[in-house]
Amino acid sequence: MNDEVNTTYQNRLTFNQKVIKRVFDFIFSFSGILIVGWFIILLIFLASVDTKKFGLFVQKRVGYRGKLFNIYKIRTYKEEKGNLKTTFFGKFLRNTKLDELPQLFNVLLGNMSFVGPRPDVVGFADELKGENRLILLVKPGITGPATLYFKNEEIVLESQKNPDKYNEQVIWPKKVELNLNYVKNYSFKRDLRYILKTIGLVG
């Protein structure tokens, strides 16, 4: 992930835009943790009981400028005969996106933003070539255009005969297109709109 990234985008996001975005992220992630921190702890406890493993799931993802960071989620899987299986409670968490709540800490720490491209695992991020690598010049987000476009992604994948192939050939390329457009046409007003769409306040 150390390939040189085209720096054209740096001239698109001004210093003021970066400051506004970071201040917004810090204030609202801190406030969110104060409000729902107890609930996150409860979910971690319930997931621990449900999966028989520590309920906070930590995974390496590719972040800003290709640097790896630990993303936090509520654990939704348990092992059965060597295979990972989503639990009933886990499906509820994933369908309601409550498993993403610990990412408030990622936003507070500064390795994620409320809005941005979802952080990929190393294998997918390595496939970004040419102009598409501009996506790595913004912090990954909890929500964003691609997240909203594919809000029913898991249901769509479950209906496919070959989910992995469909993801690689259809979903991921579309996500790259949407994320690249987000980066090249960044606007804080759009960030606010994506947040409002995510919480269902606007269509």
C-alpha positions as CSV (number, residue, x, y, z in Angstrom):
1,M,0.0,0.0,0.0
2,N,3.0,2.3,-0.4
3,D,2.4,3.1,-4.1
4,E,2.6,6.8,-4.8
5,V,-0.9,8.4,-4.9
6,N,-1.7,11.2,-7.4
7,T,-1.9,14.4,-5.3
8,T,-4.4,16.3,-7.5
9,Y,-7.0,15.8,-4.8
10,Q,-5.0,17.8,-2.3
11,N,-5.8,20.9,-4.2
12,R,-9.5,20.1,-4.2
13,L,-9.8,19.8,-0.4
14,T,-8.7,23.1,1.1
15,F,-7.2,23.5,4.5
16,N,-10.4,25.0,5.8
17,Q,-12.4,22.0,4.4
18,K,-10.1,19.6,6.2
19,V,-10.4,21.5,9.5
20,I,-14.2,21.8,9.3
21,K,-14.5,18.1,8.5
22,R,-12.2,17.1,11.4
23,V,-13.8,19.4,13.9
24,F,-17.2,18.1,13.0
25,D,-16.0,14.5,13.3
26,F,-14.4,15.1,16.7
27,I,-17.3,17.0,18.3
28,F,-20.0,14.6,17.1
29,S,-18.1,11.4,17.7
30,F,-17.2,12.5,21.2
31,S,-20.8,13.5,21.9
32,G,-22.0,10.3,20.4
33,I,-19.8,8.2,22.6
34,L,-21.0,10.1,25.7
35,I,-24.6,9.4,24.7
36,V,-24.4,5.8,23.5
37,G,-21.2,4.5,25.1
38,W,-23.1,2.5,27.7
39,F,-25.1,0.9,24.8
40,I,-21.9,0.0,23.0
41,I,-20.7,-1.7,26.1
42,L,-24.0,-3.6,26.4
43,L,-23.8,-4.8,22.8
44,I,-20.2,-6.0,23.3
45,F,-21.3,-7.9,26.4
46,L,-24.3,-9.5,24.6
47,A,-22.2,-10.3,21.6
48,S,-19.6,-12.0,23.9
49,V,-22.3,-14.2,25.3
50,D,-23.8,-14.9,21.9
51,T,-20.6,-15.8,20.1
52,K,-18.6,-17.1,23.1
53,K,-15.8,-14.7,22.1
54,F,-15.0,-11.2,23.1
55,G,-17.8,-9.1,21.5
56,L,-15.6,-6.4,20.1
57,F,-14.3,-7.4,16.7
58,V,-11.0,-5.8,15.5
59,Q,-9.8,-6.0,11.9
60,K,-7.1,-4.4,9.8
61,R,-8.4,-2.1,7.1
62,V,-6.8,0.3,4.6
63,G,-7.2,3.9,5.6
64,Y,-5.9,7.4,4.7
65,R,-3.0,7.2,2.2
66,G,-3.1,3.5,2.3
67,K,-2.1,3.2,5.9
68,L,-3.5,0.2,7.9
69,F,-5.6,0.8,11.0
70,N,-7.7,-1.3,13.3
71,I,-11.5,-0.9,12.6
72,Y,-13.9,-1.7,15.5
73,K,-17.2,-3.6,15.1
74,I,-19.5,-5.7,17.3
75,R,-18.8,-9.3,16.7
76,T,-21.6,-11.0,14.7
77,Y,-20.0,-14.4,13.9
78,K,-19.3,-17.5,15.8
79,E,-17.3,-20.6,14.9
80,E,-19.1,-23.9,14.2
81,K,-17.0,-26.8,13.1
82,G,-14.3,-24.6,11.8
83,N,-16.7,-22.4,9.8
84,L,-17.8,-18.8,10.6
85,K,-21.6,-18.4,10.9
86,T,-23.6,-15.3,11.5
87,T,-25.7,-15.7,14.6
88,F,-29.4,-14.6,14.8
89,F,-28.4,-11.7,17.1
90,G,-25.5,-11.0,14.7
91,K,-27.9,-10.7,11.7
92,F,-30.0,-8.3,13.7
93,L,-27.0,-6.1,14.5
94,R,-25.9,-6.2,10.8
95,N,-29.3,-5.4,9.5
96,T,-29.7,-2.5,11.8
97,K,-26.1,-1.4,11.4
98,L,-25.7,-1.4,15.2
99,D,-22.5,-3.5,14.7
100,E,-20.9,-0.3,13.3
101,L,-21.4,1.8,16.5
102,P,-17.9,1.2,17.9
103,Q,-16.5,3.0,14.8
104,L,-17.4,6.2,16.7
105,F,-14.1,5.5,18.4
106,N,-12.4,5.3,15.0
107,V,-13.8,8.7,14.1
108,L,-12.7,10.1,17.4
109,L,-9.2,8.8,17.0
110,G,-9.0,10.3,13.5
111,N,-8.5,7.2,11.4
112,M,-12.0,7.4,10.1
113,S,-14.6,10.1,9.3
114,F,-18.3,10.1,9.5
115,V,-18.5,10.3,5.7
116,G,-16.2,8.8,3.2
117,P,-15.5,5.6,1.3
118,R,-15.8,2.4,3.4
119,P,-12.4,1.1,4.3
120,D,-11.4,-2.0,2.3
121,V,-9.4,-5.0,3.3
122,V,-5.9,-5.1,1.9
123,G,-6.8,-7.4,-1.0
124,F,-9.4,-5.1,-2.6
125,A,-7.5,-1.8,-1.9
126,D,-4.5,-3.2,-3.7
127,E,-6.6,-3.4,-6.8
128,L,-7.1,0.4,-7.0
129,K,-5.1,1.7,-10.0
130,G,-4.4,5.0,-11.6
131,E,-7.0,7.7,-10.8
132,N,-8.9,5.3,-8.6
133,R,-6.2,5.6,-6.0
134,L,-7.4,9.1,-5.3
135,I,-9.9,7.3,-3.1
136,L,-7.1,6.7,-0.6
137,L,-6.6,10.5,-0.2
138,V,-9.6,10.8,2.1
139,K,-10.3,9.2,5.4
140,P,-12.6,6.2,5.1
141,G,-16.1,6.7,6.5
142,I,-18.9,5.1,8.4
143,T,-21.3,6.1,5.7
144,G,-21.1,7.6,2.2
145,P,-22.5,7.4,-1.3
146,A,-21.5,3.8,-1.9
147,T,-22.7,2.7,1.5
148,L,-26.1,4.3,0.9
149,Y,-26.3,3.0,-2.7
150,F,-25.6,-0.6,-1.5
151,K,-27.5,-0.4,1.8
152,N,-29.0,-3.8,1.1
153,E,-25.7,-5.3,-0.1
154,E,-25.9,-8.4,2.1
155,I,-29.4,-9.3,0.9
156,V,-28.3,-8.8,-2.8
157,L,-25.2,-11.0,-2.2
158,E,-27.3,-13.7,-0.5
159,S,-29.5,-13.9,-3.7
160,Q,-26.5,-14.6,-6.0
161,K,-25.2,-18.1,-6.9
162,N,-21.7,-16.8,-6.7
163,P,-21.6,-13.9,-4.2
164,D,-17.8,-13.4,-4.4
165,K,-17.8,-13.2,-8.2
166,Y,-20.8,-10.8,-8.2
167,N,-19.1,-8.6,-5.6
168,E,-15.8,-8.5,-7.6
169,Q,-17.5,-7.9,-11.0
170,V,-20.5,-5.7,-10.1
171,I,-20.6,-4.3,-6.6
172,W,-17.0,-3.3,-6.0
173,P,-16.4,-1.5,-9.4
174,K,-19.6,0.5,-8.8
175,K,-18.4,1.4,-5.3
176,V,-15.1,2.6,-6.7
177,E,-17.0,4.8,-9.2
178,L,-19.2,6.3,-6.5
179,N,-16.3,6.8,-4.1
180,L,-14.1,8.4,-6.8
181,N,-16.9,10.8,-7.6
182,Y,-17.2,11.7,-3.9
183,V,-13.5,12.5,-3.7
184,K,-13.4,14.6,-6.9
185,N,-16.4,16.6,-6.0
186,Y,-16.0,16.9,-2.3
187,S,-18.4,19.2,-0.4
188,F,-19.1,19.4,3.3
189,K,-22.7,20.1,2.4
190,R,-22.8,16.7,0.7
191,D,-21.3,15.1,3.8
192,L,-24.2,16.5,5.9
193,R,-26.7,15.3,3.3
194,Y,-25.2,11.8,3.4
195,I,-25.4,11.8,7.2
196,L,-29.1,12.9,7.1
197,K,-29.8,10.2,4.5
198,T,-28.2,7.6,6.7
199,I,-30.3,8.4,9.7
200,G,-33.4,8.7,7.5
201,L,-34.1,12.4,7.8
202,V,-34.0,13.0,4.1
203,G,-34.8,10.9,1.0
